[in-house]
Amino acid sequence: MGLFDKLTGTKHPDDGVAPRSAEEVRAALLGVNQPDVPYIIRNGAAEGADLMAEWRMAEPAWQAIFVQSQLTRAVRIRMRLVPENQEVRALEESWEVTRVGNPPRLEISGAYSRGPDRTVSRHYTIERGENGGLEATETFRFNGADLRNPLQDAILKSGWTWRSVIFGKL
């Protein structure tokens, strides 16, 4: 792995992993979808990509969790499958969000960035423990890598390269 790959977050499959077809890679990525995870992987044609992964911030079942967590960033990953190079080009984009209205909902406030998201947010509840001392219990955890890592794993297990795009086109 070169220095630029390390800086951008590009990952290569282990030696000896046979590359699968583009259809199998697409199916593996869509297979990451689960009803109990806070993100969705879907067709990305409308956004100029083959696939799109994003947080379920707008879905009513998840919206309360994202608002309560006080997150300040929305993240999406646009992916293009490049069969001739056996790689998935991935562009991570993020925006600042604010809570508006009553009941509160998340709205994009405008600040935009590209590149691997490094957002980590944790919330703790502090209570008295059984011994009378204060104890902190983690009540919520958000990590931008929770969206990226399952996608990378599916791609690398398929024998393809995860190529992060920071500059230029997807």
DSSP file (Angstrom, degrees, kcal/mol; ACC not computed):
  #  RESIDUE AA STRUCTURE BP1 BP2  ACC     N-H-->O    O-->H-N    N-H-->O    O-->H-N    TCO  KAPPA ALPHA  PHI   PSI    X-CA   Y-CA   Z-CA
    1    1 A M              0   0    0      0, 0.0     2,-0.1     0, 0.0    10,-0.0   0.000 360.0 360.0 360.0 129.4    0.0    0.0    0.0
    2    2 A G     >  -     0   0    0      1,-0.1     4,-2.1     4,-0.0     5,-0.1  -0.296 360.0-105.0 -82.3 170.3    1.4    3.4   -1.0
    3    3 A L  H  > S+     0   0    0      1,-0.2     4,-2.4     2,-0.2     5,-0.2   0.898 121.1  51.5 -61.2 -42.5    1.4    6.6    1.0
    4    4 A F  H  > S+     0   0    0      1,-0.2     4,-2.4     2,-0.2     6,-0.3   0.902 108.4  52.1 -64.6 -40.0   -1.4    8.1   -1.1
    5    5 A D  H  >>S+     0   0    0      1,-0.2     5,-1.8     2,-0.2     4,-1.7   0.911 110.3  49.1 -59.9 -41.6   -3.6    4.9   -0.6
    6    6 A K  H  <5S+     0   0    0     -4,-2.1    -2,-0.2     1,-0.2    -1,-0.2   0.905 111.6  48.5 -65.2 -41.8   -3.0    5.2    3.2
    7    7 A L  H  <5S+     0   0    0     -4,-2.4    -1,-0.2     1,-0.2    -2,-0.2   0.870 117.1  41.0 -66.8 -37.4   -4.0    8.9    3.2
    8    8 A T  H  <5S-     0   0    0     -4,-2.4    -1,-0.2    -5,-0.2    -2,-0.2   0.681 111.6-114.9 -86.3 -17.8   -7.1    8.4    1.2
    9    9 A G  T  <5 +     0   0    0     -4,-1.7    -3,-0.2     1,-0.3     2,-0.2   0.657  54.0 164.5  91.7  16.4   -8.2    5.2    2.9
   10   10 A T      < -     0   0    0     -5,-1.8     2,-0.4    -6,-0.3    -1,-0.3  -0.489  17.3-163.9 -68.9 136.2   -7.9    2.9   -0.2
   11   11 A K  B     -A  162   0A   0    151,-2.4   151,-2.5    -2,-0.2    -5,-0.0  -0.966   7.5-154.3-127.5 141.0   -7.8   -0.8    0.8
   12   12 A H        -     0   0    0     -2,-0.4   149,-0.2   149,-0.2     3,-0.1  -0.837  26.6-106.5-111.5 149.7   -6.7   -3.8   -1.2
   13   13 A P        -     0   0    0      0, 0.0   144,-0.1     0, 0.0     3,-0.1  -0.292  44.8 -90.2 -70.0 159.7   -7.9   -7.4   -0.8
   14   14 A D    >   -     0   0    0    142,-0.2     3,-1.5     1,-0.1     2,-0.0  -0.315  53.4 -89.6 -63.0 151.8   -5.7  -10.0    0.7
   15   15 A D  T 3  S+     0   0    0      1,-0.2    -1,-0.1    -3,-0.1     3,-0.1  -0.371 112.6  29.0 -61.0 141.5   -3.5  -12.0   -1.6
   16   16 A G  T 3  S+     0   0    0      1,-0.3     2,-0.7    -3,-0.1    -1,-0.2   0.367  80.6 130.7  90.3  -5.3   -5.1  -15.1   -2.9
   17   17 A V    <   -     0   0    0     -3,-1.5    -1,-0.3   139,-0.0   141,-0.1  -0.742  57.7-132.2 -84.1 116.8   -8.7  -13.8   -2.8
   18   18 A A        -     0   0    0     -2,-0.7     2,-0.1    -3,-0.1   142,-0.1  -0.507  21.8-116.2 -72.2 129.2  -10.2  -14.5   -6.2
   19   19 A P        -     0   0    0      0, 0.0   140,-0.2     0, 0.0     2,-0.1  -0.421  29.0-146.0 -67.0 137.2  -12.0  -11.5   -7.7
   20   20 A R        -     0   0    0    138,-2.4   138,-0.0     1,-0.2     2,-0.0  -0.452  28.0 -84.0 -94.9 172.3  -15.8  -12.0   -8.2
   21   21 A S     >  -     0   0    0     -2,-0.1     4,-2.1     1,-0.1     5,-0.2  -0.278  38.4-109.0 -73.4 163.1  -17.9  -10.6  -10.9
   22   22 A A  H  > S+     0   0    0      1,-0.2     4,-2.6     2,-0.2     5,-0.2   0.865 120.4  54.8 -60.6 -36.9  -19.4   -7.1  -10.8
   23   23 A E  H  > S+     0   0    0      1,-0.2     4,-2.3     2,-0.2    -1,-0.2   0.892 108.2  48.3 -64.9 -39.2  -22.9   -8.6  -10.2
   24   24 A E  H  > S+     0   0    0      2,-0.2     4,-2.3     1,-0.2    -2,-0.2   0.873 111.7  49.6 -69.0 -36.5  -21.6  -10.6   -7.2
   25   25 A V  H  X S+     0   0    0     -4,-2.1     4,-2.4     2,-0.2    -2,-0.2   0.928 111.3  49.4 -66.6 -44.3  -19.9   -7.5   -5.8
   26   26 A R  H  X S+     0   0    0     -4,-2.6     4,-2.5     1,-0.2     5,-0.2   0.924 112.1  48.2 -58.8 -45.3  -23.1   -5.5   -6.2
   27   27 A A  H  X S+     0   0    0     -4,-2.3     4,-1.8     1,-0.2    -1,-0.2   0.882 110.1  52.4 -64.0 -38.5  -25.1   -8.3   -4.6
   28   28 A A  H  < S+     0   0    0     -4,-2.3     4,-0.4     2,-0.2    -1,-0.2   0.904 110.8  47.5 -64.2 -40.9  -22.6   -8.5   -1.7
   29   29 A L  H >< S+     0   0    0     -4,-2.4     3,-1.3     1,-0.2     4,-0.3   0.922 112.9  47.1 -67.1 -43.8  -22.9   -4.7   -1.1
   30   30 A L  H >< S+     0   0    0     -4,-2.5     3,-1.3     1,-0.3    -1,-0.2   0.803 103.7  65.0 -66.6 -26.8  -26.7   -4.8   -1.2
   31   31 A G  T 3< S+     0   0    0     -4,-1.8    -1,-0.3     1,-0.3    -2,-0.2   0.635  84.6  73.2 -69.8 -13.7  -26.5   -7.8    1.2
   32   32 A V  T <  S+     0   0    0     -3,-1.3    -1,-0.3    -4,-0.4    -2,-0.2   0.752  74.9 105.9 -69.9 -23.2  -25.1   -5.5    3.8
   33   33 A N    <   +     0   0    0     -3,-1.3     7,-0.1    -4,-0.3     3,-0.0  -0.343  45.3 168.1 -58.1 133.2  -28.6   -4.0    4.2
   34   34 A Q    >   -     0   0    0      5,-0.4     3,-1.2     3,-0.1     5,-0.2  -0.983  41.9-126.5-143.3 147.1  -30.3   -5.2    7.4
   35   35 A P  T 3  S+     0   0    0      0, 0.0    -2,-0.0     0, 0.0    -1,-0.0   0.746 107.7  53.8 -68.2 -20.4  -33.5   -3.8    8.9
   36   36 A D  T 3  S+     0   0    0      2,-0.0    -3,-0.0    -3,-0.0     0, 0.0   0.299  89.3  89.9 -99.9  11.1  -31.8   -3.2   12.3
   37   37 A V  S <  S-     0   0    0     -3,-1.2    -3,-0.1     2,-0.2    19,-0.0  -0.824  78.6-126.3-105.6 148.8  -28.9   -1.1   11.1
   38   38 A P  S    S+     0   0    0      0, 0.0    18,-2.7     0, 0.0     2,-0.3   0.189  85.8  63.8 -81.9  20.2  -29.1    2.7   10.9
   39   39 A Y  E     -B   55   0A   0     16,-0.3    -5,-0.4    -5,-0.2     2,-0.3  -0.911  63.7-150.3-136.5 165.2  -28.0    2.9    7.2
   40   40 A I  E     -B   54   0A   0     14,-2.4    14,-2.0    -2,-0.3     2,-0.5  -0.991   5.8-150.0-136.3 144.3  -29.3    1.7    3.8
   41   41 A I  E     +B   53   0A   0     -2,-0.3     2,-0.3    12,-0.2    12,-0.2  -0.972  35.0 155.6-112.6 127.6  -27.5    0.7    0.6
   42   42 A R  E     -B   52   0A   0     10,-2.9    10,-2.9    -2,-0.5     2,-0.1  -0.848  49.5 -63.5-143.5 174.7  -29.6    1.4   -2.5
   43   43 A N  E     -B   51   0A   0     -2,-0.3     8,-0.3     8,-0.2     3,-0.2  -0.431  40.4-165.9 -62.1 135.6  -29.4    2.1   -6.2
   44   44 A G    > > +     0   0    0      6,-1.6     5,-2.2     5,-0.2     3,-1.4   0.161  50.3 116.6-113.5  18.3  -27.5    5.3   -6.8
   45   45 A A  G > 5S+     0   0    0      5,-0.4     3,-1.6     1,-0.3    -1,-0.1   0.863  74.6  57.3 -56.7 -38.6  -28.3    6.1  -10.4
   46   46 A A  G 3 5S+     0   0    0      1,-0.3    -1,-0.3    -3,-0.2    -2,-0.1   0.755 110.2  45.3 -64.8 -23.9  -30.1    9.3   -9.5
   47   47 A E  G < 5S-     0   0    0     -3,-1.4    -1,-0.3     2,-0.2    -2,-0.2   0.213 124.3-100.0-103.8  12.8  -26.9   10.6   -7.8
   48   48 A G  T < 5S+     0   0    0     -3,-1.6     2,-0.3     1,-0.3    -3,-0.2   0.815  90.1 100.2  76.0  31.1  -24.6    9.5  -10.6
   49   49 A A  S   <S-     0   0    0     -5,-2.2    -1,-0.3     1,-0.1    31,-0.2  -0.890  75.8-124.3-138.8 167.9  -23.3    6.3   -9.0
   50   50 A D  S    S+     0   0    0     29,-2.1    -6,-1.6    -2,-0.3    -5,-0.4   0.896  96.4   9.2 -78.7 -43.4  -24.0    2.6   -9.1
   51   51 A L  E     -BC  43  79A   0     28,-2.1    28,-3.0    -8,-0.3     2,-0.4  -0.954  64.4-155.3-137.2 155.6  -24.8    2.3   -5.4
   52   52 A M  E     -BC  42  78A   0    -10,-2.9   -10,-2.9    -2,-0.3     2,-0.4  -0.998   3.1-167.3-132.9 133.8  -25.4    4.7   -2.5
   53   53 A A  E     +BC  41  77A   0     24,-2.4    24,-3.1    -2,-0.4     2,-0.3  -0.984  23.1 154.4-119.0 132.5  -25.0    4.1    1.2
   54   54 A E  E     -BC  40  76A   0    -14,-2.0   -14,-2.4    -2,-0.4    22,-0.2  -0.993  45.9 -91.8-154.6 157.9  -26.4    6.6    3.6
   55   55 A W  E     -B   39   0A   0     20,-1.3     2,-1.1    -2,-0.3     3,-0.4  -0.407  37.7-121.3 -67.9 147.8  -27.7    7.0    7.2
   56   56 A R    >   +     0   0    0    -18,-2.7     3,-0.8     1,-0.2     6,-0.3  -0.229  63.3 139.4 -84.0  45.8  -31.5    6.5    7.6
   57   57 A M  T 3   +     0   0    0     -2,-1.1    49,-0.3     1,-0.2    -1,-0.2   0.785  68.9  47.3 -64.1 -29.7  -31.9   10.0    9.0
   58   58 A A  T 3  S+     0   0    0     -3,-0.4    -1,-0.2    47,-0.1    -2,-0.1   0.625  86.2 102.1 -90.0 -13.3  -35.1   10.8    7.2
   59   59 A E  S X> S-     0   0    0     -3,-0.8     4,-2.5     1,-0.1     3,-1.3  -0.562  73.5-134.2 -75.0 130.0  -36.9    7.5    8.0
   60   60 A P  H 3> S+     0   0    0      0, 0.0     4,-0.8     0, 0.0    -1,-0.1   0.842 103.2  56.0 -53.6 -38.2  -39.4    8.0   10.8
   61   61 A A  H 34 S+     0   0    0      1,-0.2     4,-0.2     2,-0.1    -2,-0.0   0.804 120.7  29.5 -66.1 -27.8  -38.3    4.9   12.7
   62   62 A W  H <> S+     0   0    0     -3,-1.3     4,-2.0    -6,-0.3     3,-0.4   0.632  99.2  83.9-104.2 -19.3  -34.7    6.2   12.8
   63   63 A Q  H  X S+     0   0    0     -4,-2.5     4,-2.6     1,-0.2     5,-0.2   0.885  88.8  52.5 -58.4 -43.3  -35.2    9.9   12.9
   64   64 A A  H  X S+     0   0    0     -4,-0.8     4,-2.6     1,-0.2    -1,-0.2   0.883 109.0  51.0 -61.1 -37.9  -35.9   10.2   16.6
   65   65 A I  H  > S+     0   0    0     -3,-0.4     4,-1.7    -4,-0.2    -1,-0.2   0.922 112.2  45.6 -65.8 -44.2  -32.6    8.3   17.3
   66   66 A F  H  <>S+     0   0    0     -4,-2.0     5,-1.1     2,-0.2     4,-0.5   0.884 115.1  47.2 -68.8 -37.5  -30.6   10.6   15.1
   67   67 A V  H ><5S+     0   0    0     -4,-2.6     3,-1.3    -5,-0.2    -2,-0.2   0.941 112.8  49.0 -66.9 -46.6  -32.2   13.8   16.5
   68   68 A Q  H 3<5S+     0   0    0     -4,-2.6    -2,-0.2     1,-0.3    -1,-0.2   0.823 103.6  61.2 -62.1 -32.4  -31.7   12.6   20.1
   69   69 A S  T 3<5S-     0   0    0     -4,-1.7    -1,-0.3    -5,-0.2    -2,-0.2   0.653 101.1-135.1 -70.8 -14.6  -28.1   11.7   19.5
   70   70 A Q  T < 5 +     0   0    0     -3,-1.3    -3,-0.1    -4,-0.5    -2,-0.1   0.826  36.5 177.9  61.8  34.9  -27.4   15.4   18.6
   71   71 A L      < -     0   0    0     -5,-1.1    -1,-0.2     1,-0.1     3,-0.1  -0.349  21.4-165.7 -64.0 148.8  -25.3   14.4   15.5
   72   72 A T        +     0   0    0      1,-0.1    25,-1.9    24,-0.1     2,-0.4   0.355  64.2  63.5-117.5   2.2  -24.0   17.4   13.6
   73   73 A R  E     - D   0  96A   0     23,-0.3     2,-0.4    35,-0.0    23,-0.2  -0.992  57.4-157.5-134.5 137.0  -23.0   15.5   10.3
   74   74 A A  E     - D   0  95A   0     21,-2.9    21,-2.1    -2,-0.4     2,-0.4  -0.922  21.4-164.1-105.9 137.5  -24.9   13.6    7.7
   75   75 A V  E     + D   0  94A   0     -2,-0.4   -20,-1.3    19,-0.2     2,-0.3  -0.949  14.3 172.7-127.3 142.0  -22.8   11.1    5.6
   76   76 A R  E     -CD  54  93A   0     17,-2.4    17,-2.9    -2,-0.4     2,-0.5  -0.986  17.8-149.3-141.9 153.7  -23.3    9.3    2.4
   77   77 A I  E     -CD  53  92A   0    -24,-3.1   -24,-2.4    -2,-0.3     2,-0.4  -0.974   7.8-159.6-125.8 116.6  -21.0    7.1    0.3
   78   78 A R  E     -CD  52  91A   0     13,-2.6    13,-2.8    -2,-0.5     2,-0.4  -0.817  15.6-163.5 -93.4 134.3  -21.5    7.0   -3.5
   79   79 A M  E     -CD  51  90A   0    -28,-3.0   -28,-2.1    -2,-0.4   -29,-2.1  -0.956  14.4-169.1-125.9 137.6  -19.9    4.0   -5.1
   80   80 A R  E     - D   0  89A   0      9,-2.5     9,-2.8    -2,-0.4     2,-0.4  -0.993  19.5-138.8-122.4 126.6  -19.1    3.1   -8.7
   81   81 A L  E     - D   0  88A   0     -2,-0.4     7,-0.2     7,-0.2   -59,-0.0  -0.717  14.0-168.9 -84.6 129.5  -18.1   -0.4   -9.7
   82   82 A V  E >>> - D   0  87A   0      5,-2.9     5,-1.6    -2,-0.4     3,-1.2  -0.817   5.2-178.7-120.1  87.4  -15.2   -0.6  -12.1
   83   83 A P  T 345S+     0   0    0      0, 0.0     3,-0.4     0, 0.0    -1,-0.1   0.825  77.0  61.0 -60.4 -34.8  -15.1   -4.2  -13.4
   84   84 A E  T 345S+     0   0    0      1,-0.2    -2,-0.0     2,-0.1     0, 0.0   0.780 117.5  31.3 -66.1 -24.7  -12.0   -3.8  -15.6
   85   85 A N  T <45S-     0   0    0     -3,-1.2    -1,-0.2     2,-0.2    76,-0.2   0.421 104.9-127.6-106.4  -2.3   -9.9   -2.8  -12.6
   86   86 A Q  T  <5 +     0   0    0     -4,-0.9    75,-2.0    -3,-0.4     2,-0.3   0.945  68.6 120.7  50.5  53.5  -11.8   -4.9  -10.1
   87   87 A E  E   < -De  82 161A   0     -5,-1.6    -5,-2.9    73,-0.3     2,-0.6  -0.975  60.5-137.6-141.9 156.2  -12.3   -1.9   -7.8
   88   88 A V  E     -De  81 162A   0     73,-3.2    75,-2.9    -2,-0.3     2,-0.5  -0.973  20.2-147.0-112.8 118.1  -15.1    0.1   -6.3
   89   89 A R  E     -De  80 163A   0     -9,-2.8    -9,-2.5    -2,-0.6     2,-0.5  -0.751  20.6-166.2 -84.0 126.6  -14.5    3.8   -6.4
   90   90 A A  E     -De  79 164A   0     73,-2.9    75,-2.9    -2,-0.5     2,-0.6  -0.961  14.4-167.6-123.7 128.0  -16.1    5.3   -3.3
   91   91 A L  E     -D   78   0A   0    -13,-2.8   -13,-2.6    -2,-0.5     2,-0.5  -0.950  10.0-158.5-114.9 112.8  -16.7    9.0   -2.7
   92   92 A E  E     -D   77   0A   0     -2,-0.6    23,-2.3    73,-0.4     2,-0.4  -0.798  14.5-178.5 -92.3 127.6  -17.6    9.9    0.9
   93   93 A E  E     -DF  76 114A   0    -17,-2.9   -17,-2.4    -2,-0.5     2,-0.3  -0.938   3.6-174.3-124.8 146.8  -19.5   13.1    1.3
   94   94 A S  E     -DF  75 113A   0     19,-2.3    19,-2.2    -2,-0.4     2,-0.3  -0.993   5.8-168.2-143.3 152.3  -20.7   14.8    4.5
   95   95 A W  E     -DF  74 112A   0    -21,-2.1   -21,-2.9    -2,-0.3     2,-0.3  -0.952  29.6-109.9-133.0 150.8  -22.8   17.8    5.4
   96   96 A E  E     -D   73   0A   0     15,-1.8    13,-2.9    -2,-0.3    14,-0.8  -0.629  37.6-163.2 -77.0 141.9  -23.4   19.7    8.6
   97   97 A V  E     - F   0 108A   0    -25,-1.9     2,-0.3    -2,-0.3    11,-0.2  -0.927   7.6-163.6-126.3 152.9  -27.0   19.2    9.9
   98   98 A T  E     - F   0 107A   0      9,-2.7     9,-2.5    -2,-0.3     2,-0.5  -0.911  25.2-113.4-129.3 159.8  -29.0   21.1   12.5
   99   99 A R  E     + F   0 106A   0     -2,-0.3     2,-0.3     7,-0.2     7,-0.2  -0.831  41.7 172.9 -94.4 128.7  -32.2   20.3   14.4
  100  100 A V  E   > + F   0 105A   0      5,-2.7     5,-2.2    -2,-0.5    -2,-0.0  -0.932  32.6  15.5-133.8 156.4  -35.2   22.4   13.5
  101  101 A G  T   5S-     0   0    0     -2,-0.3     4,-0.1     3,-0.2    -2,-0.0   0.032  86.0 -57.6  79.3 176.0  -38.9   22.5   14.2
  102  102 A N  T   5S+     0   0    0      1,-0.3    -1,-0.1     2,-0.1     3,-0.0  -0.911 132.1  34.0-140.4 110.5  -41.0   21.0   16.9
  103  103 A P  T   5S-     0   0    0      0, 0.0    -1,-0.3     0, 0.0    -3,-0.1   0.458 117.6-117.4 -69.9 151.4  -40.9   18.0   17.0
  104  104 A P  T   5 +     0   0    0      0, 0.0     2,-0.3     0, 0.0    -3,-0.2  -0.272  37.2 178.9 -66.5 145.7  -37.3   18.4   15.9
  105  105 A R  E   < -F  100   0A   0     -5,-2.2    -5,-2.7   -38,-0.1     2,-0.3  -0.945  31.8-102.8-138.1 160.1  -36.0   17.1   12.6
  106  106 A L  E     -F   99   0A   0     -2,-0.3     2,-0.4   -49,-0.3    -7,-0.2  -0.665  36.6-178.5 -88.4 139.3  -32.6   17.2   11.0
  107  107 A E  E     -F   98   0A   0     -9,-2.5    -9,-2.7    -2,-0.3     2,-0.2  -0.999  32.9-108.8-137.7 139.7  -32.0   19.6    8.2
  108  108 A I  E     -F   97   0A   0     -2,-0.4   -11,-0.3   -11,-0.2   -35,-0.0  -0.484  25.8-167.8 -67.9 130.8  -28.8   20.2    6.1
  109  109 A S  E     -     0   0A   0    -13,-2.9   -12,-0.2    -2,-0.2    -1,-0.1   0.561  42.7-105.8-101.7 -10.4  -27.2   23.5    7.0
  110  110 A G  E    S+     0   0A   0    -14,-0.8     2,-0.2     1,-0.3   -13,-0.1  -0.033  73.4 125.7 123.1 -35.6  -24.8   23.7    4.2
  111  111 A A  E     -     0   0A   0    -15,-0.1   -15,-1.8     1,-0.0     2,-0.3  -0.451  41.6-169.4 -66.8 126.9  -21.2   23.0    5.1
  112  112 A Y  E     +F   95   0A   0     -2,-0.2     2,-0.3   -17,-0.2   -17,-0.2  -0.898  12.4 174.2-121.9 143.1  -19.9   20.2    2.8
  113  113 A S  E     -F   94   0A   0    -19,-2.2   -19,-2.3    -2,-0.3     2,-0.3  -0.983  16.2-145.9-145.2 159.2  -16.8   18.0    2.8
  114  114 A R  E     +F   93   0A   0     -2,-0.3   -21,-0.2   -21,-0.2    52,-0.1  -0.893  53.3  54.8-121.6 152.3  -15.4   15.1    0.8
  115  115 A G  S    S-     0   0    0    -23,-2.3    51,-0.1    -2,-0.3  -107,-0.1  -0.367  94.7 -24.7 113.8 167.9  -13.2   12.2    2.0
  116  116 A P        -     0   0    0      0, 0.0     2,-0.4     0, 0.0    29,-0.1  -0.229  66.8-124.5 -54.7 130.1  -13.4    9.5    4.7
  117  117 A D        -     0   0    0     27,-0.1    31,-0.1     1,-0.1    -2,-0.0  -0.613  25.6-176.6 -80.1 131.1  -15.6   10.6    7.6
  118  118 A R        +     0   0    0     -2,-0.4     2,-0.2    26,-0.1    -1,-0.1   0.075  31.1 142.8-113.5  21.5  -13.9   10.5   10.9
  119  119 A T        +     0   0    0     24,-0.1    25,-3.2     2,-0.0     2,-0.4  -0.459  20.6 174.0 -70.1 129.2  -16.9   11.5   13.0
  120  120 A V  E     +G  143   0B   0     23,-0.2     2,-0.4    -2,-0.2    23,-0.2  -0.991   2.4 178.0-134.4 127.9  -17.3    9.8   16.4
  121  121 A S  E     +G  142   0B   0     21,-3.4    21,-3.2    -2,-0.4     2,-0.4  -0.997   0.5 178.3-133.3 132.3  -20.0   10.8   18.9
  122  122 A R  E     -G  141   0B   0     -2,-0.4     2,-0.4    19,-0.2    19,-0.2  -0.988  10.3-161.3-133.5 142.9  -20.6    9.2   22.2
  123  123 A H  E     -G  140   0B   0     17,-2.6    16,-2.9    -2,-0.4    17,-1.5  -0.977  10.7-167.4-124.1 139.3  -23.2   10.0   24.9
  124  124 A Y  E     -G  138   0B   0     -2,-0.4     2,-0.5    14,-0.3    14,-0.2  -0.912  15.8-144.9-125.6 150.3  -22.9    8.9   28.5
  125  125 A T  E     -G  137   0B   0     12,-2.6    12,-2.6    -2,-0.3     2,-0.6  -0.967  17.8-149.3-110.0 130.1  -25.2    8.8   31.5
  126  126 A I  E     +G  136   0B   0     -2,-0.5     2,-0.3    10,-0.2    10,-0.2  -0.892  29.2 156.5-104.7 124.5  -23.6    9.5   34.8
  127  127 A E  E     -G  135   0B   0      8,-2.5     8,-3.2    -2,-0.6     2,-0.4  -0.902  47.5 -92.9-138.6 163.9  -25.2    7.7   37.8
  128  128 A R  E     -G  134   0B   0     -2,-0.3     6,-0.2     6,-0.2     5,-0.1  -0.692  44.5-141.6 -79.3 131.3  -24.2    6.6   41.3
  129  129 A G    >   -     0   0    0      4,-3.7     3,-1.8    -2,-0.4    -1,-0.1  -0.191  32.2 -88.2 -83.6-179.1  -23.1    3.0   41.3
  130  130 A E  T 3  S+     0   0    0      1,-0.3    -1,-0.1     2,-0.1    -2,-0.0   0.804 128.8  53.2 -61.2 -30.4  -23.8    0.3   43.8
  131  131 A N  T 3  S-     0   0    0      2,-0.1    -1,-0.3     1,-0.0     3,-0.1   0.421 120.5-107.9 -87.3   2.8  -20.7    1.4   45.8
  132  132 A G  S <  S+     0   0    0     -3,-1.8    -2,-0.1     1,-0.3     2,-0.1   0.260  81.9 119.0  92.7 -12.3  -21.9    5.0   45.9
  133  133 A G  S    S-     0   0    0     -5,-0.1    -4,-3.7     1,-0.1    -1,-0.3  -0.409  73.0 -93.6 -83.0 162.9  -19.3    6.3   43.4
  134  134 A L  E     -G  128   0B   0     -6,-0.2     2,-0.4    -2,-0.1    -6,-0.2  -0.563  41.9-171.3 -76.9 138.1  -20.1    8.0   40.1
  135  135 A E  E     -G  127   0B   0     -8,-3.2    -8,-2.5    -2,-0.3     2,-0.5  -0.995  14.9-143.2-131.7 137.8  -20.2    5.7   37.0
  136  136 A A  E     -G  126   0B   0     -2,-0.4     2,-0.5   -10,-0.2   -10,-0.2  -0.878  15.2-168.5-101.4 128.7  -20.4    6.6   33.4
  137  137 A T  E     -G  125   0B   0    -12,-2.6   -12,-2.6    -2,-0.5     2,-0.4  -0.973  24.4-124.1-118.1 125.7  -22.5    4.3   31.2
  138  138 A E  E     +G  124   0B   0     -2,-0.5   -14,-0.3   -14,-0.2     3,-0.1  -0.543  32.9 172.3 -69.2 123.6  -22.4    4.7   27.4
  139  139 A T  E     +     0   0B   0    -16,-2.9     2,-0.3    -2,-0.4   -15,-0.2   0.604  64.7  18.5-107.5 -18.1  -25.9    5.3   26.2
  140  140 A F  E     -G  123   0B   0    -17,-1.5   -17,-2.6   -71,-0.0     2,-0.4  -0.980  58.8-174.5-155.0 141.4  -25.3    6.1   22.5
  141  141 A R  E     +G  122   0B   0     -2,-0.3     2,-0.4   -19,-0.2   -19,-0.2  -0.993   2.8 178.8-140.2 130.8  -22.4    5.6   20.1
  142  142 A F  E     +G  121   0B   0    -21,-3.2   -21,-3.4    -2,-0.4     2,-0.4  -0.999   4.2 172.9-132.0 130.3  -22.1    6.9   16.6
  143  143 A N  E >   -G  120   0B   0     -2,-0.4     3,-2.3   -23,-0.2     4,-0.3  -0.985  31.7-142.3-139.0 124.7  -19.0    6.3   14.4
  144  144 A G  T >> S+     0   0    0    -25,-3.2     3,-1.3    -2,-0.4     4,-1.2   0.780 102.2  66.2 -55.7 -27.6  -18.8    7.2   10.7
  145  145 A A  H 3> S+     0   0    0    -26,-0.3     4,-3.0     1,-0.3    -1,-0.3   0.707  82.5  75.9 -68.3 -19.2  -16.7    4.0   10.2
  146  146 A D  H <4 S+     0   0    0     -3,-2.3    -1,-0.3     1,-0.2    -2,-0.2   0.742 102.6  40.0 -64.7 -21.1  -19.9    2.0   11.1
  147  147 A L  H <> S+     0   0    0     -3,-1.3     4,-0.7    -4,-0.3    -2,-0.2   0.852 120.7  42.1 -88.4 -44.0  -21.1    2.9    7.6
  148  148 A R  H  X S+     0   0    0     -4,-1.2     4,-2.5     1,-0.2     3,-0.4   0.910 104.8  61.4 -72.6 -45.2  -17.8    2.5    5.8
  149  149 A N  H  X S+     0   0    0     -4,-3.0     4,-2.7     1,-0.2     5,-0.2   0.867 101.8  49.1 -59.6 -44.6  -16.4   -0.7    7.4
  150  150 A P  H  > S+     0   0    0      0, 0.0     4,-2.0     0, 0.0    -1,-0.2   0.875 113.5  49.2 -63.4 -33.5  -19.2   -3.2    6.4
  151  151 A L  H  X S+     0   0    0     -4,-0.7     4,-2.1    -3,-0.4    -2,-0.2   0.937 111.8  47.6 -67.6 -46.7  -19.0   -1.9    2.8
  152  152 A Q  H  X S+     0   0    0     -4,-2.5     4,-3.0     1,-0.2     5,-0.3   0.917 110.7  52.4 -60.1 -43.7  -15.2   -2.3    2.7
  153  153 A D  H  X S+     0   0    0     -4,-2.7     4,-2.4     1,-0.2    -1,-0.2   0.918 109.1  49.1 -59.4 -44.7  -15.4   -5.8    4.2
  154  154 A A  H  X S+     0   0    0     -4,-2.0     4,-0.7     1,-0.2    -1,-0.2   0.895 114.9  45.1 -62.6 -40.0  -17.9   -6.9    1.5
  155  155 A I  H ><>S+     0   0    0     -4,-2.1     5,-2.1     2,-0.2     3,-0.6   0.933 113.9  47.2 -70.3 -47.0  -15.7   -5.5   -1.3
  156  156 A L  H ><5S+     0   0    0     -4,-3.0     3,-1.5     1,-0.2  -142,-0.2   0.874 109.7  53.4 -65.4 -37.7  -12.4   -6.9    0.0
  157  157 A K  H 3<5S+     0   0    0     -4,-2.4    -1,-0.2     1,-0.3    -2,-0.2   0.724 104.7  57.5 -68.0 -20.4  -14.0  -10.4    0.6
  158  158 A S  T <<5S-     0   0    0     -4,-0.7  -138,-2.4    -3,-0.6    -1,-0.3   0.401 121.3-110.1 -88.0   1.9  -15.1  -10.2   -3.0
  159  159 A G  T < 5S+     0   0    0     -3,-1.5     2,-0.2     1,-0.3    -3,-0.2   0.656  78.5 122.9  81.1  15.9  -11.5   -9.8   -4.1
  160  160 A W      < -     0   0    0     -5,-2.1     2,-0.4  -142,-0.1    -1,-0.3  -0.645  61.4-112.5-106.8 165.9  -11.9   -6.1   -5.2
  161  161 A T  E     - e   0  87A   0    -75,-2.0   -73,-3.2    -2,-0.2     2,-0.8  -0.792  14.5-139.2 -98.0 139.2  -10.2   -2.9   -4.1
  162  162 A W  E     -Ae  11  88A   0   -151,-2.5  -151,-2.4    -2,-0.4     2,-0.7  -0.887  25.0-169.4 -93.0 109.0  -11.9   -0.1   -2.2
  163  163 A R  E     - e   0  89A   0    -75,-2.9   -73,-2.9    -2,-0.8     2,-0.2  -0.884  10.1-147.8-108.1 108.1  -10.6    3.0   -3.9
  164  164 A S  E     - e   0  90A   0     -2,-0.7     2,-0.5   -75,-0.2   -73,-0.2  -0.530   8.9-149.9 -73.5 137.6  -11.4    6.2   -2.0
  165  165 A V        +     0   0    0    -75,-2.9   -73,-0.4    -2,-0.2   -50,-0.3  -0.944  32.5 153.3-111.5 122.0  -11.9    9.2   -4.2
  166  166 A I        +     0   0    0     -2,-0.5     2,-0.3     1,-0.3    -1,-0.2   0.715  69.1  35.6-110.9 -43.2  -11.1   12.6   -2.7
  167  167 A F  S    S+     0   0    0      2,-0.1    -1,-0.3     3,-0.0     2,-0.0  -0.835 107.1   7.3-111.9 150.5  -10.2   14.6   -5.9
  168  168 A G  S    S-     0   0    0     -2,-0.3     2,-0.1    -3,-0.1    -3,-0.0  -0.282  98.7 -26.1  82.5-165.5  -11.8   14.3   -9.3
  169  169 A K              0   0    0      1,-0.1    -2,-0.1    -2,-0.0    -3,-0.1  -0.433 360.0 360.0 -87.6 157.8  -14.9   12.4  -10.4
  170  170 A L              0   0    0     -2,-0.1   -81,-0.2  -122,-0.1    -1,-0.1   0.469 360.0 360.0 -67.7 360.0  -16.3    9.2   -9.0
